[in-house]
Each structure stands twice: as structure tokens, then as C-alpha cells.
Amino acid sequence: MALETFHDELAATAAALAAPGRGLLAADESTGTIGKRFEAIGLENSEANRRAYRSLLATTEGLSDHISGVILYEETLFQDSTAAVGGAPIVELFLQQGIVPGIKVDQGVEPLVGGVSGESWCTGLKGLAERAARYYAQGARFAKWRAVLQISASGCPSELAVRENAWGLARYARTVQEQGLVPIVEPEILMDGDHDITTTASVQEWVLRTTYEALALNGVFLEGSLLKPSMTCAGAACPQQPSVAEVGDFTLRTLSRTVPAAVPAILFLSGGLSEEDASLCLNAINAAAAGDAPWHLGFSFGRALQHSCLQHWRGQDLNAGQQALLARARANGAASRGLYEPGSEPSDDASLFVANYAY
């Protein structure tokens, strides 16, 4: 179908995902990645355990007060819940709560030939239109594609990497919009490195400008799209780490210089920040905006929403896992309004940073 066929629906879906005080639960870990999460809590990476965990997420009462959408892995989009919660399709359980289902559609990164060592490009364009149509029929209404860039003294990111990943994001975005899915555009800049926050801001401006140029060339409908960027932080190994307030100020400045006002929402990834730090930085960004930003400034967190949940659940205690999930959802819902009080919700302060993070 032509993109114009879905204009109104795409805009309505994007607006629903951009609801004030809400954000996205990124539960799209691949089978391998969720296995690493399970290993940390002593749980086998079986289909039954993956089903049980995703059923826990889908039946957390009150989650929709803070979560507008959920990003799923393909297995979960087509998976039924456990008998213990009724056995209904997991996607239906989210829909019953008023949570919009989404789907990860990229197929991972590969080394970028011609780029600097360690650089990558994102795969998955072949057959994407057909897959997107199938996901739409299953109930998904938005999609996610993660491009990965890094900053290093060896010349990363290169011009080639920035342009290749921007173009891939744009081709993906246009393709899924023509099948009725709102694209989340995710040009992640990894936290790896010892660079300072000023360097991050400079690179991020370049990446975002290039990405939106590519989106324009491909005719992407901005009102029916969302942006999922990194927060503007220093490298994880930088000896002079910025304050939370500095992260808020730099992030808002970077976005104000690069992101069109037509985009309904900017939903940040947590990028390896601890649960509490992710909430504090999101709160600082909204405090810096003081309600004047043209976009909703929300969240699309994976590890920073689920770490405590997994630690408390451990394959056995459904209620404890759900209460931990709700606590972090409440924290980030408040932070997306600039109203989060530090330490007001329980969290695990462990760093969630993983070098060269992939999933």
C-alpha cells in the first residue's frame, strides 16, 4: 500500500506512544540475550521460561499507567501466555491493558567493510516489507531498528559509518510506514570510550543531522515516526563524568539543534546506565526543557526497566517481579514529566554497562 493510506493511523499511533508521563518497555531481547539475563539469575534459557517471563510483563496490573507501548521480539509477538495467566496470546494481554505492541525488525549488525575497525552496519532490509505486513496482521503497530555507532580515538565514527547507518534507518522507516507500522529510529552511540560529554554532543549532532537528511530524502512521514537516541553522556571510561544536570542540558541542546519539531516524541534508551541513573538523567532532561520542548521526552528502556524485575522474579515469584517492574515504570513515568524524586522508588544501583553492547 502507499504510505498515504496509513497517514492518519501512523499519526494516531505515534501520538498514543507519545502520551505524557509514559514511555516504552523494550522487551525485545533476542533469544541469546535473554539467555544472558536468565543465566545471571540461575534460570535455564528455555522457551517455557521465556514464555513465563514475558507473560509476567504482559499481566502486570497498572503497567499502562506509565507504559504506552512494548517492543517485542518476534517469538513473543506470536507466543501464547502461560496457562497460569490464562493462555491468551501475549500480544492480546498487552492490548487489553491499552499498551501498543511493537516489534524489533532489524536482523543485527555486521562489520562495515571499508569502515574503521569495529564499525558496523545494520541488516534486515531484504524481505522487510513482507515481514512488516505479517507483524501488522498479528497486532504490532510500531517497529524498531537499532543502528550502532561508537566514538574512538581511531577515527570512529567514520563518515562512511554515519552515512550508511543513517541511510539504513531511513530505508527501514519508509518501508515499515508503507505497511502501517510507526518506525522508531534508533541511532545509538555506545557509551564505550573515554571521551568527554562535549565530544559526544558534537558527534551526536552530526549523526542526527545526517539521519534526518536521509529520512527527508526517503519521504518518511515524521509525524508518524519516533526517535530513540542515546542520552548525551561522556564515555563510560571518561575520568571527568558530567553531573546529571549537565547531561540534561547537553542532551536538550543537542536535540534542539537537530530534531524536527514534527517528531511527536523522543524516547531515550538507557544505554547501560543503572536503573536509578537512567531515571535521574531522564528527569534532568525534562527539567532542562521545563515543558517547552516541541516533543514528548520519554523513555524506551530495556535493562533499566527490567533488571530489578528479573532479580526479584528469578523464575518463581511473579508478584515480586511485577512490583519491581512497576516501581521502575513509576519512576520513569515521573521522570518523563521532570517530577522524579531521587530514591523515591526502589532500584538496583548496579551499573548495567556492557562494552560493545549487542543483542
Buried (B, 14 or more C-beta within 10 A) or exposed (E): EEBEEBBEBBBBBBBBBBBEBBBBBBBBBBEEBBBEBBEEEEBEBEEEBBBBBBBBBBBBEEBBBBBBBBBBBBBBBBBBBBEEBEEBBBBBBBBEBBBBBBBBBBBBBEEBEEBBEBBBBBEBBEEBEEBBBBBBEBBBBBBBBBBBBBBBEEEBBBEBBBBBBBBBBBBBBBBBBBBBBBBBBBBBBBBBBBBBBEBBBBBBBBBBBBBBBBBEEBEBBBBBBBBBBBBBBBBBEBEEBBEBBBBBBBBBBBBBEBBBEEBBBBBBBBBBBBBBBBBBBBBBBBBBBEEEBBBBBBBBBBBBBBBBBBBBBBBEEBEBBBBBBBBBBBBBBBBBBBEBEEEEBBBBEEEBBBEEBEB
